Amino acid sequence: MPRLPAPDFPADVRARLEADAKEVIARYPDSRSALLPLLHLIQSEEGYVSRTGIRFCAEVLGLTTAEVTAVATFYTMYRRKPSGDYQVGVCTNTLCAVMGGDAIFEELKEHLGVGNNETTADGKVTLEHIECNAACDYAPVVMVNWEFFDNQTPESAKAMVDDLLAGRTVEPTRGAPLCTYKETARILAGFPDEREGAVEASGGAGHASLIGLRIARGEVPHTPIVHPRGEATIEGGE
């Protein structure tokens, strides 16, 4: 395959990325296994995966640009064009949708004046609808740079994006403190989150996710809703 026509990074940027890439590649027995974190590394530099970033990954891993492009375009976590500092994703999969996710997404589009996968004029917020966040017990869920904002309403979601646009501090419902998309991408590339208290704040599953386990352990009262299997009774001959 011919080399993807793209300019190289400036010399100082390339030197820094090569040092980081060497550290990432050293984690894997096969260098091509480092492609996913390297794509995150590129996003930490540019905010998306550019043609230059694709060329860089291909060169340091000994791959073709076609191979790198195939991976970068397969996963939705890699941006294909410049995006905002804050990626606001509204879950519109089944449960979140019926619990209000569709309404949140429609109102945010109107409130921000953007469509799906579009960015506000100031470059701060990119809005997109996304598939299941694996947080159905907190539906409807909005994610900002992959941090959870649970049990949202159109009003709370609009207030949240207004705070982002105004530069005010925004705290996720659970998880680590919010940081920019580029900072998040560097963490996803496998580099430590050096912000004080951020790792400890990450925590684990929330209360709603653990309630079934707590019931099974007898830690909370539980009133059976249905008869245990094999003990159902038939009333009135039906």
N, C-alpha and C positions, 0 to 999 in steps of 0.2 A: 504494500500500500504506500502511496506517496505521502510524504510528510504533510500534515495539515498546514496550510499556509497561515502562519500566525507570527507576530513579532515575539521576540524573547522578552523575559522580564529584565528590568534594569539590573546591572551587574550586582549592586549591593543587595537587591531583593532576591535575586537568584541564589547568591551565596548563602543568605540566611535560610531560604527554603531548602537548599541542598543539605545544609546542616541538620535541619529538622527532619527532612526526609530520610537521611541516613539513620537517624535515631529510630524512626518509625519502622523502616525496613528491617532493622536489626532484630525486631521482635518476632519475626516470622522465619520459618525454615525455608520457605519459598518466597522470593521477593515479590512475585505478582500478587500474593495474598495481602500485600500492604496497600493495594489500590484503593479500597474503600476509605481507610483513614487518610490517605494522601489526597483524595478528593475533598475531604473535610478540611485538610490543611490548606488547599487552594482556596476554599471558600472563606477561610479565616483571613486570607490576604485580600481577596477581591470581592467577597460577598456573594459570589456565584462561581460556577465553573466556566471559565472563558476558554476560547480557543488556545490562548497562551498557556492556560493551566493544563489543558488536555495534552498539549505538546510537551510540557514539563514532565507530567506523569509518565508519558510514553517513553521519554528519554531516560529517566532515572530507573525505570523498571524494565527496560528492554522490550517494550510492547509496541504495537502499532497504534497510531492515533485512532484507527477504527475500533480496536479492541477497547481502548479507554472510553471512547465515545459511546460504545454499546452499553457499558456499565453506567456511565454518568447519566444517560438518558433513560435507563431502566428504572432507577430508584427515584421516587418523588422527593426524597430528602435533599437532593442536589438541585440547586437552582440553575436554570439555563439562561437567565438574563439578570442584570443588576436588580437588586431588591432592597427593601428598606432595612433600617436598623432593627425593626421588630416585625417578625413574621407572625401575623395574627391568623390562626387557623381555626375555623369554626367546624366542628364535627357535624356532618349532615347525613351520617349513616342512620340506620333505621330508628334505634331507640332515641338517640339525641334529636333526630329530626322531629319525631312525634312529641317529644317533650319540650320542643321550642327551638331546636337548632336551626330549622329552616327560617323561622321568623327572625332569629338573631342575625343570620347571614344577610337576609334581605334588608334589614334595617341598618346594618353596618355598611352595606354597599351604598345606600342612600345617604347615610350620615357622613361617610368619608368621601363620597363622590368618586368611587372607583368600582371597577368590576372585579371578577375573579382573577387572581394572579396579577393584579395591578397595584401600583404604589402611589401613595399620596405625593403631591407636587413637591413637598419639602423633603422627600426621601426617607421619611421616618417609619412609615407603616405600610407593609404589604399585606393585603387581605387575600385569603384563599379558603375555599371549602375543602375539607379533608375527610378521609375515611376514618374508620373506627380508631379512637385513641386508647382503647382498652381501659376505659374508665366509665363503663356504662352505669355503674352504681352511683355516679355523680352527675348523670345527664340532666341538662345539656352542658357539654364541656367545650370550652374554648382553650386553645393552647397559644402561648406567646413564646416563641423561641424554644418550644418543646417543654415549657413549664405549664403546670395545670392551673386553670381557673375554672373551678367546679360550680355546678348548680347555678349557671348563669341565666340572666334574663336579658331582653333587649336593652333595658335601661342600664343594668350593671355593665354590660359589654360596651355600651356607648360611653359610659363614664370612664371605663378603663382605657379605651383608646384616646379619649380626650386627655387623660393624664399622660399617656405616652407622647402625644403630640406636643403637650405643654412642657415636657421635660420633668414632670413630677415623678417621685418615687412610686413604683407600682410593685406590690408584693403578691406573688402567686398564692393561691389558696393553700397549697402544700408544695413542698419541694424547695430547691435552692433559690436564693434571691435571683431576680431577673438580671440578665446581662444582655449585651447587644448580640446580634446574629453572628457577627464575626467572632466575638469572644466565645459564644456557644460552639461555633464550628471548631475552634481550636481545642476545646475540651473534648468534643466528639472525635477529634483526631488522636486522642489519647494522651494529651498533655495535662498536667495537674491543674486543678482549679485552685489558684493561689489566693483567692479572696478569703479573708478571715471569716471563719464560721460557715462558709458555703457548703463544705462537705458534710458537716454535722447537720446542717439544715435539710439536707436531701431527704433524710428519713426513709421510711418504707411505705408499706401499704397504709391507707387511711382507715378510719373507723368503719365506714360503710363496706369496705372490701373485706374486713376481717370479722364481720358480725356472724357469718355462718360458722366460722371456726370457733368463735367464742361460745356459740350455742352448743356446738358439738362437744366442747370441753366442759359444758355445764357452768360456764362462768356468768351467764346471764339467764334470766327466766325465759322459758319458751313454752308457748301454748301451741300444741299441734294443730295444724289447719286441716290436715287430711289424716285418715287412718293409716297406720303402718301397713305395708303391703301384706296381703293375706288375712287382714283383720277387718276388712270392710264388711259392713252389714247391709242386707237388703231389706228395705222396709216397703210394706204395701205390696209385696210380691213382684216388685220391679227392680 
